[in-house]
Amino acid sequence: MSQLLGALRHMTEMFSKGSRGDGTERSNYNTVIPAAPQFLISPREAIYSTVEHLELIQSHGYICAEFIYVYTPGILILMPGQLITRYTLDYNMRHIEAGLPVKGLDYYFAKDKYLIQD
């Protein structure tokens, strides 16, 4: 147990100083996390709404009808019923471009009387 704790302390010390452990420096990313989008309808309404099949890039101003998250670890990005803004789109695209496993992108978004362009 003491070896494990010692290794964890060593890793914490190395990584907190900006080192990758192999002699190279890691980049410090200043990730801008957008504010949580507003709910225009309840998640239940969004899930059971009539949906339109769209590419993610075309979904600005639509209401999300899927859970969209980075898995693992399961970080939620959008929930059904939330308005898809250009900020959340950019945030999603950065995850995809970084090669992160964004799940729930079946590209279905609720389209009904609650549709609002921001």
N, C-alpha and C positions, 0 to 999 in steps of 0.2 A: 504494500500500500504506500509506503514512504517513497518508493521509486516512482510510482505513478504521480504522486503529488509533486515530487521534485521535477519530473518531466513537464508537468502542467505549468508549474511556476516558471521554468526555463522558457517554455513556449510563450507564455504570457509576456515575459520580459523581452524576448526577442521581437515579437510581433508588435508590441506596444511602442517600440522604438522605430518602427517603419521598415524593419528588415524582414525579408522573406525567409530567412534562415539559410539561404544559399549564397549569401554575400551580396545579393542584389537588393535594391530598394523597391518597395512596392509603391504604386501610385496611390495618392490620396484622392478619392473621388468625392466631389461635392455633389451628392445626389440631391436634387430638388424633388421633394415629395409633394405632389399636388394636394390641395385640400380635398377632403372627401366630397364627392359630388352630391348634390341634393337628391332626395327621393322625390320623384314626381308621382309615382304610384307605389303601392305596397309590393313587396317582393312576390307575394302570392298572385296579385293581379298581373304582374309582368310575366311570370312563368306561364300562366294560363292564357295570356293574350295571343291574338293573332300576330304572327311574326313574319318578318321579311328577311330573306337570306341576303346578307350583305358582306362584303369584304370589310375587314376592320377599318381600313383607311377611309371608307365611305360612311362610317357610322356616326360621325360628328353630329350632335343635335338629336340623336335617337335615344330611346330609353333602353337600357341594357335588359336583356331577358335571360341572361346566363350568369353564373358565378364565374368570374375571371380571376385567376390567382396564379402565383408562382409556386410550383410544387416540385420538389421539396424546397422549402420547409412548409409551405402552405400559407404564404402571405397574400391576403385578399387585396385585390386591386379594384374590382367593381362587383356590385351585387345587383341582382334583378331589381328593377325599379329605379335605378339611379340614372341620371342624365349623363350621357357621354359627352364630355367637353374636349376641346383641343388639348387641354393639359393632361387629361387622363389618356388620351390617344398617344400623345408624345411619350408619356411615362410607359405605356404598354410597348410602344415601338422600341424604346431604349432597351427594355428587357429582352425583346425578341432579337434585336440586333446584337446584343451581348451574348446570345446563345443560351439564355436562361429558359428553363422549361415552363412556359406560360400555358396553363391549362384552361379549358373551358372556352377556347376560341373556336366555337362551332359557327361563329359569325351570325348568330341569330339575335335580332334586336326587336323589341316590341315596337310596333308602329300603330298608333291609334290616336284618338282625339287629344291625348296628353303630349303629343310630340311638340317639342319646343326647340327652336333654333336659338343658340345663345350667341 
